[in-house]
Amino acid sequence: MRKRDPNRIEMGRRFREARERLNWSREVLAERADLSVSFIADLELGNTGTRLENFIRLCRLLDLNADYVLFGAPGDAVQRITDLLRDRDEETVRVVERTVEALLRALDEQQTT
C-alpha cells in the first residue's frame, strides 16, 4: 500500500472543511464541479491530487484562496492584510505593494544604522 502524502491530506481536509461550511454534501460539490463523488471523496481523504483546472474550479466553487488550500492559514497579520485588499482594484493593490516595499526598505535601513 502506498503511503499517503501529508500535503495531500491537509489539502483534502481544507477542501472538506470548506464544503461542510457550505453545508454541501459530496454529491452536491461533485455535481457543481462536474466531478465524480468518488473523486471528491478521494481528494478530501488525501488519496489523490487533482489537475490544475479542477483545483481552480473547486477553489472558486468553495470560495477558497488557493494559497490557503495549498499551504494552510497565513499568520493573523497576513490574513488581515489579505482581507483588506481582497475587494480592491489592481491599481490600489499595486500602490499598497509599493508602499509596503518602501516602508520595509526604510525600516531595514534604520536597523542597520
N, C-alpha and C positions, 0 to 999 in steps of 0.2 A: 504494500500500500504506500502511495506517495504521501510524503509529509506536506501538510498544508502550509502555505506561505503566510506568516503573521501579518504582512501588509495587506494581503487579500482578505484575511479575516477581519481586520479593522475596517477596511473599505466596505466590505459587505455589511458590517454592523452599522456603519453610518447610513448606508442606504436603507437598511431595515428600520432604523430609528426614525428616519425621515418619513418613510412610508407609513409607519404606525402613528406618527404625529398627525398625519392627514387622515387617520382612520381608514386607510385603504387596505384592502386585502391584497395578497399577492396576485390574485386573479385580476383585480381592478388595475393594478400597476402594469401587469403583463399586457392587458388589453390596450391600455392607453399608450404603452411604449411599443406596441406591436412586437412583443417578445413572448416566449413561452413561459408558462408558470414554472416549469421545472428549471428553466434558465434563471429566472428571478430567485428561486429557492437556492440554487447552487451559488449564485452570486452573493446572496445575503449570508450564506454559510461559509463563504471564503473558499469554496471548492473550485471556482473558476474566476477568470478575469473577464474582460469584455473589450470589444473593439471600440475605438475612439468614438465613432458615430453613436453607438449605443450608450457609451458613457455620457456624452454630451446630452443626448435625449433624456436620459434618466436624471441628470442634474437639473435640467430645465423643468421637467415634469414635477420633480420633488422640491424645486426651488432651493437647490443646494449649490454652494460655492465649490467649484472643482478643487481648489486648494484644500478646503476643509475635508472633502471626501478622500483625497489622496494623503494628506499629511496630518489631519486632526485639527483640533481647535487652536487658533493662534492665542497668544497671550492677551490678557484683557485690554491692554492699551492698543495693541494692533487691531483687535476686534472693534474697539470704539472708533478708531480712525477709519477703518473699513466701512463701518456703519454710517459715519458722517459723509463719506464720499460716494456711497452706493448710488444715489439718485442724481448725482451731479453730472453735468455735461463734460465731455472730454477735455475741453479747453480749461475748465475750472480744475479738473484733476491734474492737468499738466502744470498749472500755476502753483497748486499746492505742492506738487512733487518738487518743483524747482525751489520753492521757498524752504521746504524741509531740507533739501540738499544744502542750500546756502547756510541755513541755521546750523546744521551738523558740521559743516566745514569751519564755521566761526567758533563753535564750541571746541572742536578739535584744536584749532589754533590757540585758543585761550588756554587749554590744558597744557600745551607744550611750552607756554611762556612762563 
